[in-house]
């Protein structure tokens, strides 16, 4: 019996994005395509969580600043990252991650709307 085929499509991506994905993929032991897919999944979660464009841009800027200051991953850090990724995938699969992001965004918005004493 033949194996089911997974459908793939080719897309053109900016070389700089591919280079960033290659760099980010290495410590996580992902392929470049796997890293781009991972980022796309995160993007879908953010988009469906109700984050504003400004909130998403701030989160991305904070992430990039932390990545610039980070040391190269050690084997221990890589295994911790694997454990964190497994935890992330579990909460992403059951929907609780998106709900938590929505809750945090709602809390932040209510704090921003509250008058400062």
Secondary structure, 3 states (H helix, E strand, C coil): CCCCCCCCCCCCCCHHHHHHHHHHHHHHCCCHHHHHHHHHHHHHHHHHHCCCHHHHHHHHHHHHHHHHHCCCCCHHHHHHHHHHHHHHHHHHHHCHHHHHHHHHHHHHHHHHHCCCC
